[in-house]
């Protein structure tokens, strides 16, 4: 009996010893309430650890853009009127600069100075010619333009200058004398020898000869060729009429030789080689030295382009 009791207590002890690990495992959930043992017993799933990485970064950007108001998203389209305004301002600035450039060119211009002189002659201005555009000059030009049915903008354009010089010339130029009369008188002195500084039929230089011919017809001209070149109005070769003056550059720069246009491309002058003679504008010598022409007879008419 004692042996049986002893064996029974041993079996009980063995069974208790074997049951301890199972009981520890069963009790583990209770122990897992402690924070330092929970991660070790049951590691979390990947989807629970990285929920943010599941959403790509570009998607987040798109989401931000989509979340903006419609007016804010279309802001670049609203910049177009600003670009148009800038272009318009730049265009306006360019025009202003071009206009200022034209004014600056006129502010120191011999042509403007001549125009101011003509405005004085015609009684439109009493301003001293300066070659600079002033309010007084612009006002005088407007008055002149209105009177002659031109565009009254106060600017010295080609049409205004041409009309202005003609009207002043019509008042100051040589009246009544006709071109044919001048040419006929010029031909009478054919063969008179050339004499430097000569002003009589015993001998002429070029300008002395021209002055003498005009004086014969009761018309006055200055003595020297470069002074005669400032008389009347400018004409081209195509516009030449008998009695107009033609100028050449020979022994000195500028208008150093002068003749009287006779028509058909010919002119009378006192040449240093053969005296008074009829020459052609087409001759190589004269063609290469041609300087310009002036109309001094009112009867030869207004110049048109």
RASUL-V206142 format. One record per residue. N is the residue number from 1. RES is the residue in one letter. OMEGA is omega in radians with two decimals (999 if undefined). NEAR is the number of other ideal C-beta (glycine too) atoms within 12 Angstrom. D_LAST is the distance of its C-alpha to the last C-alpha in whole Angstrom. Layout:
((N;RES;OMEGA;NEAR;D_LAST) (N;RES;OMEGA;NEAR;D_LAST))
//
This chain:
((1;X;3.13;7;158) (2;X;-3.13;8;157) (3;X;-3.14;9;155) (4;X;3.14;10;154) (5;X;-3.11;11;153) (6;X;3.12;12;151) (7;X;-3.13;13;149) (8;X;3.12;14;148) (9;X;3.09;14;147) (10;X;3.11;14;145) (11;X;3.13;14;143) (12;X;-3.14;14;142) (13;X;3.13;14;141) (14;X;-3.12;13;139) (15;X;3.11;13;137) (16;X;-3.13;14;136) (17;X;3.14;13;135) (18;X;-3.08;12;133) (19;X;-3.10;14;131) (20;X;3.12;14;130) (21;X;-3.13;12;126) (22;X;-3.13;13;126) (23;X;3.11;14;126) (24;X;3.11;12;124) (25;X;-3.14;14;121) (26;X;-3.12;12;122) (27;X;-3.09;13;122) (28;X;3.14;18;118) (29;X;3.14;14;116) (30;X;3.14;14;118) (31;X;-3.09;17;117) (32;X;3.05;16;113) (33;X;3.08;12;113) (34;X;-3.04;13;113) (35;X;-3.05;10;109) (36;X;3.12;10;110) (37;X;-3.07;14;111) (38;X;-3.11;16;109) (39;X;-3.08;12;106) (40;X;-3.09;13;109) (41;X;-3.07;17;111) (42;X;3.11;12;108) (43;X;-3.10;10;104) (44;X;3.11;13;101) (45;X;-3.13;9;99) (46;X;-3.10;10;96) (47;X;3.12;10;94) (48;X;-3.10;12;95) (49;X;-3.06;12;95) (50;X;3.14;11;91) (51;X;-3.09;11;89) (52;X;-3.09;12;86) (53;X;3.11;13;85) (54;X;3.13;13;86) (55;X;-3.11;13;82) (56;X;-3.12;11;79) (57;X;3.10;12;77) (58;X;3.13;10;74) (59;X;-3.14;14;75) (60;X;3.11;15;76) (61;X;3.11;13;72) (62;X;-3.13;14;71) (63;X;3.12;13;74) (64;X;-3.14;13;72) (65;X;-3.13;16;69) (66;X;-3.09;13;70) (67;X;-3.11;12;72) (68;X;3.09;14;69) (69;X;-3.11;10;67) (70;X;-3.11;12;65) (71;X;-3.10;10;62) (72;X;-3.14;14;63) (73;X;-3.09;15;63) (74;X;-3.12;13;59) (75;X;-3.14;14;58) (76;X;3.12;12;55) (77;X;-3.14;13;53) (78;X;-3.13;14;53) (79;X;-3.12;12;51) (80;X;3.09;13;48) (81;X;3.11;12;47) (82;X;3.11;14;47) (83;X;3.11;14;45) (84;X;3.14;13;42) (85;X;3.12;13;42) (86;X;3.13;14;42) (87;X;3.13;14;39) (88;X;3.14;14;37) (89;X;3.13;14;38) (90;X;3.12;14;36) (91;X;3.12;14;33) (92;X;3.12;14;33) (93;X;3.13;14;34) (94;X;3.12;14;31) (95;X;3.12;14;28) (96;X;3.14;14;30) (97;X;3.13;14;30) (98;X;3.12;14;26) (99;X;3.11;17;25) (100;X;3.12;15;28) (101;X;3.12;13;26) (102;X;3.13;19;23) (103;X;-3.14;22;25) (104;X;3.10;15;26) (105;X;-3.12;19;23) (106;X;-3.03;30;22) (107;X;3.08;21;26) (108;X;-2.94;14;26) (109;X;3.13;22;22) (110;X;-3.14;19;21) (111;X;3.10;25;18) (112;X;3.12;34;20) (113;X;3.08;25;22) (114;X;3.13;25;19) (115;X;3.11;42;18) (116;X;3.08;36;22) (117;X;-3.13;29;23) (118;X;3.10;34;20) (119;X;3.05;38;22) (120;X;-3.12;25;25) (121;X;-3.08;25;24) (122;X;3.08;27;23) (123;X;3.13;15;26) (124;X;-3.10;30;25) (125;X;3.02;28;27) (126;X;-3.14;16;30) (127;X;3.11;24;30) (128;X;-3.14;15;30) (129;X;-3.10;25;27) (130;X;-3.06;22;28) (131;X;3.11;22;25) (132;X;3.14;24;26) (133;X;3.13;31;25) (134;X;3.10;25;28) (135;X;3.14;13;29) (136;X;3.12;22;29) (137;X;3.14;37;25) (138;X;3.12;29;24) (139;X;3.13;21;26) (140;X;3.11;34;24) (141;X;3.11;38;21) (142;X;3.14;24;22) (143;X;3.12;22;23) (144;X;-3.12;38;20) (145;X;3.12;28;18) (146;X;-3.11;17;21) (147;X;-3.09;19;21) (148;X;3.03;22;17) (149;X;3.05;11;18) (150;X;3.11;24;16) (151;X;-3.05;18;18) (152;X;3.13;20;21) (153;X;3.11;18;21) (154;X;3.13;27;22) (155;X;-3.12;25;19) (156;X;3.09;40;17) (157;X;-3.07;21;14) (158;X;-3.11;17;10) (159;X;3.14;22;10) (160;X;-3.13;36;13) (161;X;-3.13;33;12) (162;X;-3.13;27;9) (163;X;-3.13;31;11) (164;X;-3.14;39;14) (165;X;3.13;35;14) (166;X;-3.11;31;13) (167;X;3.09;29;16) (168;X;3.12;29;18) (169;X;3.13;34;17) (170;X;3.11;26;18) (171;X;-3.05;17;21) (172;X;-3.02;22;22) (173;X;-3.12;31;20) (174;X;-3.10;33;22) (175;X;2.97;18;23) (176;X;-3.12;15;24) (177;X;-3.11;28;24) (178;X;-3.09;21;22) (179;X;-3.13;32;21) (180;X;3.11;21;23) (181;X;3.12;25;26) (182;X;-3.11;41;25) (183;X;3.12;36;25) (184;X;3.13;22;28) (185;X;3.14;30;30) (186;X;-3.10;38;29) (187;X;-3.11;25;30) (188;X;-3.07;19;34) (189;X;3.10;31;34) (190;X;3.10;25;34) (191;X;3.08;19;37) (192;X;-3.06;30;37) (193;X;3.11;23;38) (194;X;3.05;26;37) (195;X;-3.14;20;39) (196;X;-3.11;16;37) (197;X;-3.10;17;37) (198;X;-3.12;25;37) (199;X;-3.12;24;36) (200;X;-3.13;19;38) (201;X;3.05;22;38) (202;X;3.12;17;41) (203;X;-3.13;23;39) (204;X;2.75;35;35) (205;X;-2.98;33;33) (206;X;-3.07;46;30) (207;X;3.07;37;28) (208;X;3.11;33;32) (209;X;-3.12;49;31) (210;X;3.13;48;27) (211;X;-3.12;33;29) (212;X;3.13;33;31) (213;X;-3.13;43;29) (214;X;3.12;33;27) (215;X;3.08;21;31) (216;X;-3.13;25;32) (217;X;3.12;30;29) (218;X;3.10;15;30) (219;X;-3.08;32;27) (220;X;3.03;22;28) (221;X;3.06;36;26) (222;X;-3.05;24;28) (223;X;-3.00;23;30) (224;X;-3.09;25;29) (225;X;-3.11;37;26) (226;X;3.06;25;25) (227;X;3.11;23;25) (228;X;-3.14;38;23) (229;X;3.12;31;20) (230;X;-3.12;25;20) (231;X;3.04;36;20) (232;X;-3.10;36;17) (233;X;-3.11;37;13) (234;X;3.03;30;11) (235;X;3.08;31;9) (236;X;3.12;19;9) (237;X;3.13;21;12) (238;X;-3.10;13;10) (239;X;-3.07;22;9) (240;X;3.05;34;12) (241;X;3.14;34;15) (242;X;-3.12;31;18) (243;X;3.05;42;20) (244;X;3.13;43;17) (245;X;3.10;52;19) (246;X;-3.04;45;19) (247;X;-3.10;42;20) (248;X;3.05;35;23) (249;X;-3.09;22;25) (250;X;-3.05;27;28) (251;X;3.14;15;32) (252;X;-3.14;16;30) (253;X;3.14;13;28) (254;X;-3.13;21;24) (255;X;-3.12;33;23) (256;X;3.06;25;27) (257;X;-3.09;37;26) (258;X;3.09;49;24) (259;X;3.14;46;23) (260;X;-3.11;49;22) (261;X;-3.07;41;20) (262;X;-3.09;32;22) (263;X;3.12;25;19) (264;X;3.08;15;20) (265;X;-3.13;20;19) (266;X;3.14;24;22) (267;X;3.07;42;23) (268;X;3.06;39;26) (269;X;3.07;45;27) (270;X;-3.12;43;31) (271;X;-3.12;30;32) (272;X;-3.10;24;35) (273;X;-3.05;13;36) (274;X;-3.13;15;36) (275;X;-3.12;26;35) (276;X;-3.10;36;33) (277;X;3.08;30;31) (278;X;-3.11;28;28) (279;X;3.14;33;27) (280;X;3.07;22;24) (281;X;-3.10;32;21) (282;X;3.07;15;23) (283;X;-3.09;20;26) (284;X;-3.09;11;27) (285;X;-3.09;19;28) (286;X;-3.14;29;25) (287;X;-3.12;16;22) (288;X;-3.06;13;24) (289;X;-3.10;27;24) (290;X;-3.07;29;20) (291;X;-3.13;29;19) (292;X;-3.11;31;16) (293;X;3.14;34;15) (294;X;3.05;40;15) (295;X;-3.11;35;14) (296;X;3.12;42;18) (297;X;3.14;38;18) (298;X;-3.10;29;17) (299;X;3.09;25;18) (300;X;2.97;36;15) (301;X;-3.11;23;13) (302;X;-3.12;24;10) (303;X;3.09;30;7) (304;X;3.11;15;4) (305;X;999;14;0))
//
